[in-house]
Amino acid sequence: MTKKTINVGLIGCGVVGTGVANNLLNISRAERNLPCEIKLKKIADLYPFKERPYKIPLDLFTTNADEILDDPEIDIVIELVGGCGFPLKVIRTALEKKKSVVTANKALLAEYGPEMARLAKENGVDLYYEAAVCGGIPVIKAIREGLTVDTITSFRGIVNGTCNYILTGMGKYNMLFDDAVKAAQMNGYAEADPTFDLMGKDSLHKLVLLMANCFGQWIKPEDIYTEGIVDLDQTDIRCAEELGYVIKLIAQAKRRGNMLECMVAPTLISKKSLLAGVADAYNAVEINGAPIGRTVYYGEGAGMNATSSAVTADVIDIARNIYCGCVGRLPVFALEKEQCVKVPTGDMEMRYYLRWKTDDKPGVISALSQELTDRNIGISSVILHEFAKAQPYSIVTFMTRETTEKNMRDAVQALNKLDCIQSRTVLLRVESGF
């Protein structure tokens, strides 16, 4: 028998949770064409009396999450605490008690996704997580439902708003890295300790979830090469600009037959690319598939409004499933496909950007070139940048042709031993073959 009212419990009422609570309290069954009522029955939070941007009735609050997990009338549990300790217990318990779950917790899912998917399937409930990837952009829904007939061959994306905001500041406003980080913190786009974002870990977790949906492959986070933006210099922003590129932190994966390549790293993106125009805290994901071709998903990747929108939409989708008796119609991840082999990072082939601060004297370019030639690495361009001509050194960049990551790293080790360079080699990837 279908339920006329779907009861929801919310665990974690911070910024995003407050937005979700406000959405649910003001949802209109008629306006949203809902077949049933959706009722926010209880909110668990350690600080029920703290000031919030929306007024939430105090009688909804409890400080004990078990009041939600043990309530047989609650059908859907929303987990918005974050982290992998207490939230893992919450989600496990909810699924085992046959309650569907909505979460934005990409870190937890990237670490425990297969277990959570198994629990949801065994207990006949749903686990939705749209807000875990790119905030308010419905990219998971697009992959799981809109592109279900397509064979996805590759995707790449700007999936971390904090890093993109910082890189925009460095490129558009000529800010130094530290100043751009402070600006991101002042404007609410970066945490007091932004290390998790700046080291690429947030993008890594989202990459894991995207691969599980696009390719049906579960690759552990620790098996994916990840590089953040902490070592980027304003010099590289300027050099990339002169070469016709912008630098973005890119999460990307490509499938070739049963081989899978994946990486998170700062990457030179052509100014002609759609991703090059994605500024500030916005996110975008490009997906290639057959027969559809290329599709692009763009929007706000973080913040209360974007994230609470995605969470609430998941609640509505699950409520419709419960009402219609079709819970579990979509697998949590598409993990039942033929297993791919992950290409070792060293065997991945791509183009590279190399940059040095060198002695200002004859023979430098020849010495740098020789180290690459000795390793059969082709050079597509050499630039002696004019903006450093008044300095007692030269700024030199090389753009290479495609070679393997291992070959390039070996070359960099040799290049760093040359007496003519005054700083270590800066190595960045360049988009190619997407």
HELIX and SHEET records of a PDB file:
HELIX    1   1 VAL A   15  LEU A   25  1                                  11    
HELIX    2   2 LEU A   58  LEU A   60  5                                   3    
HELIX    3   3 ASP A   66  LEU A   69  1                                   4    
HELIX    4   4 PHE A   86  GLU A   96  1                                  11    
HELIX    5   5 LYS A  106  GLU A  122  1                                  17    
HELIX    6   6 GLU A  130  ALA A  132  5                                   3    
HELIX    7   7 VAL A  139  LYS A  141  1                                   3    
HELIX    8   8 ALA A  142  GLY A  146  3                                   5    
HELIX    9   9 GLY A  161  LYS A  172  1                                  12    
HELIX   10  10 PHE A  177  MET A  186  1                                  10    
HELIX   11  11 THR A  195  LEU A  198  1                                   4    
HELIX   12  12 LYS A  201  CYS A  214  1                                  14    
HELIX   13  13 PRO A  221  ASP A  223  5                                   3    
HELIX   14  14 GLN A  234  LEU A  243  1                                  10    
HELIX   15  15 LEU A  274  GLY A  277  5                                   4    
HELIX   16  16 MET A  304  CYS A  324  1                                  21    
HELIX   17  17 THR A  345  ASP A  347  5                                   3    
HELIX   18  18 VAL A  364  THR A  373  1                                  10    
HELIX   19  19 GLU A  386  ALA A  388  5                                   3    
HELIX   20  20 GLU A  405  LEU A  415  1                                  11    
SHEET    1   A 6 PHE A  61  THR A  62  0                                        
SHEET    2   A 6 GLU A  37  ALA A  44  1                                        
SHEET    3   A 6 THR A   5  ILE A  11  1                                        
SHEET    4   A 6 ILE A  74  GLU A  79  1                                        
SHEET    5   A 6 SER A 100  THR A 103  1                                        
SHEET    6   A 6 LEU A 127  TYR A 128  1                                        
SHEET    1   B 6 GLY A 293  GLU A 300  0                                        
SHEET    2   B 6 TYR A 282  ALA A 290 -1                                        
SHEET    3   B 6 THR A 151  ILE A 158 -1                                        
SHEET    4   B 6 TYR A 245  ARG A 256 -1                                        
SHEET    5   B 6 MET A 259  SER A 270 -1                                        
SHEET    6   B 6 VAL A 341  LYS A 342  1                                        
SHEET    1   C 9 GLY A 293  GLU A 300  0                                        
SHEET    2   C 9 TYR A 282  ALA A 290 -1                                        
SHEET    3   C 9 THR A 151  ILE A 158 -1                                        
SHEET    4   C 9 TYR A 245  ARG A 256 -1                                        
SHEET    5   C 9 MET A 259  SER A 270 -1                                        
SHEET    6   C 9 VAL A 426  VAL A 430  1                                        
SHEET    7   C 9 GLU A 349  THR A 358 -1                                        
SHEET    8   C 9 SER A 394  THR A 400 -1                                        
SHEET    9   C 9 ILE A 379  LEU A 384 -1                                        
SHEET    1   D 8 GLY A 293  GLU A 300  0                                        
SHEET    2   D 8 TYR A 282  ALA A 290 -1                                        
SHEET    3   D 8 THR A 151  ILE A 158 -1                                        
SHEET    4   D 8 TYR A 245  ARG A 256 -1                                        
SHEET    5   D 8 MET A 259  SER A 270 -1                                        
SHEET    6   D 8 VAL A 426  VAL A 430  1                                        
SHEET    7   D 8 GLU A 349  THR A 358 -1                                        
SHEET    8   D 8 THR A 403  THR A 404 -1                                        
END                                                                             
